[in-house]
Amino acid sequence: MSLILGLLFGAVGTVYFIYGKRIHEPTFLFVGLALIVYPYFFSNVILVLAIGAVLAAIPVARQKGLF
């Protein structure tokens, strides 16, 4: 299950990275890179899911002005 979540968040990270590169937004770039890399360091499914959800929400929340 951890592998599947890693692939899912890696795919989201790839999209964020490409989008950030295209619009020159460093938040999307760094979060995309973090989403691609972080599953290699954690094997707990709940931890992978929690960290991935928080990281994936950061650029969207920042763009909407929540922080």
C-alpha distances in whole Angstrom, upper triangle without the diagonal:
4,5,5,6,9,10,11,12,14,15,17,18,20,21,23,24,26,27,28,30,32,33,34,32,30,28,26,26,25,22,21,21,20,17,16,17,15,12,14,15,12,10,9,7,10,12,10,10,14,15,14,15,18,19,19,21,24,25,26,27,29,31,31,33,31,32
4,5,5,6,9,10,10,12,14,15,16,18,20,21,22,24,25,26,28,30,31,31,29,28,25,23,23,22,19,18,18,16,14,14,14,12,8,10,11,9,6,7,5,9,9,7,8,12,12,11,14,16,16,17,19,21,23,24,25,27,29,30,32,30,30
4,5,5,6,9,10,10,12,14,15,16,18,20,20,22,24,25,26,28,30,30,29,27,25,23,23,22,19,18,17,16,13,12,13,12,8,9,12,10,9,10,9,12,13,10,11,15,14,13,15,18,17,17,21,22,24,25,26,28,29,31,33,31,31
4,5,5,6,9,10,11,12,14,15,17,18,20,21,23,24,26,27,29,29,28,27,25,22,22,22,19,17,18,17,13,13,14,14,10,12,15,13,11,12,10,13,14,10,10,14,15,12,14,17,17,16,19,22,23,23,25,27,28,29,31,30,30
4,5,5,6,8,10,11,12,14,15,16,18,20,21,22,24,26,27,27,25,24,22,20,20,19,16,15,16,14,11,11,12,11,8,11,13,11,10,11,8,10,11,7,7,11,11,9,10,14,13,13,16,18,19,20,22,24,25,26,28,26,27
4,5,5,6,8,10,10,12,14,15,16,18,20,20,22,24,25,26,24,22,20,18,18,17,14,13,13,12,8,8,9,8,5,8,10,9,9,11,9,12,11,7,9,12,11,9,12,14,13,13,16,18,19,20,22,23,25,26,28,27,26
4,6,5,6,9,10,10,12,14,15,16,18,20,21,22,24,25,23,23,21,18,18,18,15,13,13,13,10,8,11,11,8,11,14,13,13,14,13,15,15,11,12,15,14,11,13,16,15,14,17,19,19,20,23,24,25,27,29,28,28
4,5,5,6,9,10,11,12,14,16,17,18,20,21,23,24,22,22,19,17,17,17,14,12,14,13,9,9,12,12,10,13,15,15,14,15,13,14,14,11,10,13,13,9,11,14,13,11,14,17,17,17,20,22,22,24,26,25,25
4,5,5,6,8,10,10,12,14,15,16,18,20,21,21,19,18,16,14,14,14,11,9,11,10,6,7,9,9,8,11,13,13,14,14,12,13,13,9,9,11,10,6,8,11,9,8,12,14,14,15,17,19,20,21,23,22,22
4,5,5,6,9,10,10,12,14,15,16,18,20,20,19,18,16,13,13,13,11,8,9,9,6,4,8,9,8,10,13,13,14,16,15,16,15,11,12,14,12,9,12,14,11,10,14,15,15,17,19,20,21,23,25,24,24
4,5,5,6,9,10,11,12,14,15,17,18,19,18,18,17,13,13,14,12,9,11,12,8,7,11,12,12,14,17,17,18,19,17,18,18,14,14,16,15,11,13,15,13,11,15,16,15,16,19,20,20,22,25,25,25
4,5,5,6,9,10,10,12,14,15,16,18,16,16,14,11,12,13,10,7,10,11,7,8,12,12,12,15,17,17,19,19,17,18,17,14,13,15,13,9,10,13,10,8,11,13,12,12,16,17,17,19,21,21,21
4,5,5,6,9,10,10,12,14,15,16,14,13,12,9,9,9,7,4,6,7,5,5,9,10,11,13,15,16,18,19,18,18,17,14,14,15,12,9,11,12,9,8,11,12,11,13,16,16,16,19,21,21,20
4,5,5,6,8,10,11,12,14,15,14,14,13,10,9,11,10,6,7,10,8,7,10,13,13,15,18,19,20,22,20,22,20,17,17,18,16,13,15,16,13,11,15,15,14,15,18,19,18,21,23,24,23
4,5,5,6,8,10,11,12,14,13,14,13,9,10,12,10,7,10,12,10,10,14,16,16,18,21,21,23,24,22,23,22,18,18,19,17,14,15,16,13,11,14,14,12,13,17,17,16,19,21,22,22
4,6,5,6,8,10,10,11,10,10,9,5,6,9,7,5,8,10,9,10,13,14,16,18,20,21,23,24,22,22,21,18,17,18,16,13,13,14,11,9,11,11,9,10,14,14,13,16,18,19,18
4,5,5,6,9,10,10,9,9,9,6,5,7,7,5,6,9,9,9,12,14,16,18,19,21,23,25,23,24,22,19,19,20,17,15,16,16,13,11,14,13,11,13,16,16,15,19,20,21,20
4,5,5,6,9,10,10,11,12,8,7,11,11,8,10,13,13,12,15,18,19,20,23,24,26,28,26,27,25,22,22,23,21,18,19,19,16,14,17,16,13,15,18,18,16,20,22,23,23
4,5,5,6,8,8,10,10,7,8,11,11,9,12,14,14,14,17,19,21,23,25,26,28,29,27,27,26,23,22,23,21,18,18,18,15,13,15,14,11,12,16,15,13,16,19,20,20
4,5,5,5,5,6,7,5,5,9,9,8,10,13,13,14,16,18,20,22,24,25,27,29,27,27,25,23,22,22,20,18,18,18,14,13,14,13,10,12,15,13,12,16,17,19,18
4,6,5,7,8,10,8,6,10,12,10,11,14,15,15,17,20,22,23,25,27,29,30,29,30,28,25,25,25,23,20,21,21,17,16,18,17,13,16,19,17,16,19,21,22,22
4,6,8,10,12,10,10,13,14,13,14,18,18,18,20,23,25,26,28,29,32,33,32,32,30,27,27,27,25,22,23,23,20,18,19,18,15,16,19,18,16,19,21,23,23
4,6,9,11,9,10,13,14,13,16,18,18,19,22,24,26,27,29,30,33,34,32,32,30,28,27,27,25,22,23,22,19,17,18,17,13,14,17,15,13,16,18,20,20
4,6,9,9,8,11,13,13,14,17,18,19,21,22,25,27,28,29,32,33,32,32,30,28,27,27,24,22,23,22,19,18,19,16,13,15,17,15,14,17,18,20,19
4,6,6,7,9,10,11,13,15,16,17,19,20,23,25,26,27,30,31,30,29,27,25,25,24,21,20,20,18,15,15,15,13,10,12,14,11,10,14,15,17,16
4,5,5,6,8,10,10,12,14,15,17,18,21,22,23,25,28,29,28,28,25,23,23,22,19,18,19,17,14,14,15,12,10,13,14,12,12,16,16,17,15
4,5,5,6,8,10,11,12,14,15,16,19,21,21,22,25,26,25,25,22,20,20,19,16,15,15,13,10,11,11,8,6,10,11,9,10,13,13,14,12
4,6,5,6,8,10,10,12,14,15,18,20,21,22,24,25,24,24,21,19,19,18,16,14,14,13,10,9,11,9,6,9,11,10,10,13,15,16,15
4,6,5,6,9,10,11,12,14,17,18,20,21,24,25,25,25,22,20,20,20,17,15,16,15,12,12,14,12,10,13,15,13,14,17,18,19,18
4,5,5,6,9,10,11,12,15,16,17,19,22,23,23,22,20,18,18,18,14,13,15,14,10,11,13,11,10,13,15,13,14,18,18,18,17
4,5,5,6,9,10,10,13,15,16,17,20,20,20,19,17,15,15,14,11,10,11,10,6,7,9,8,7,11,12,12,13,16,17,17,15
4,5,5,6,9,10,12,14,16,17,19,21,20,20,18,15,15,16,13,10,12,12,8,8,11,10,9,12,15,14,15,18,19,19,18
4,5,5,6,9,11,12,14,16,18,20,20,20,18,15,16,17,13,12,14,14,10,11,14,13,12,15,18,17,18,21,22,22,20
4,5,5,6,9,11,11,13,16,17,17,17,14,12,14,14,10,9,12,11,8,10,13,11,12,15,17,16,18,21,21,21,19
4,6,6,7,10,11,12,14,15,15,15,13,10,11,12,9,7,10,10,7,8,11,11,12,14,16,16,18,20,21,21,20
4,6,7,9,11,12,14,16,16,17,15,12,13,15,12,10,13,14,11,11,15,15,15,17,19,20,21,23,25,24,23
4,6,6,8,10,13,15,15,17,14,11,14,15,12,11,14,15,12,13,17,16,17,19,21,21,23,25,26,26,24
4,5,6,7,10,12,12,13,11,8,11,12,8,8,12,12,10,12,15,15,17,19,20,21,23,25,26,24,23
4,5,5,7,9,10,12,9,6,9,11,9,8,12,13,12,13,16,17,19,21,22,23,25,27,28,26,25
4,6,8,11,12,14,12,10,13,15,12,12,16,17,15,17,20,20,22,24,25,26,28,30,31,29,28
4,7,10,12,13,10,9,13,14,11,12,16,16,15,17,20,20,22,24,25,26,28,30,30,29,27
4,6,8,10,7,6,10,11,10,11,14,15,14,16,19,20,22,24,24,26,28,29,30,28,27
4,6,9,8,7,10,12,12,13,16,17,17,18,21,22,24,26,27,28,30,32,33,30,30
4,6,5,6,9,10,11,12,14,16,16,18,20,22,24,25,26,27,30,31,32,29,29
4,5,5,6,9,10,10,12,14,15,16,18,20,23,23,24,26,28,29,30,28,28
4,5,5,6,9,10,11,12,14,15,17,19,22,22,22,24,27,27,28,25,25
4,5,5,6,8,10,11,12,14,15,17,20,21,21,23,25,26,27,24,23
4,6,5,6,8,10,10,12,14,16,18,19,20,22,24,25,26,24,23
4,6,5,6,9,10,10,12,14,17,17,18,20,22,23,24,22,22
4,5,5,6,9,10,11,13,16,16,16,18,21,21,22,19,19
4,6,5,6,8,10,11,14,15,15,17,19,20,21,19,18
4,5,5,6,8,10,12,13,14,16,18,19,20,19,18
4,6,5,6,9,11,11,12,14,16,17,18,16,16
4,6,5,6,10,10,10,12,15,15,16,14,13
4,5,5,8,10,10,11,14,15,16,14,14
4,6,7,8,9,11,12,14,15,14,14
4,6,5,6,8,10,11,12,11,11
4,6,5,6,9,10,11,9,9
4,5,5,6,9,10,10,10
4,5,5,6,9,9,10
4,5,5,6,5,7
4,5,5,6,5
4,5,8,8
4,6,8
4,5
4
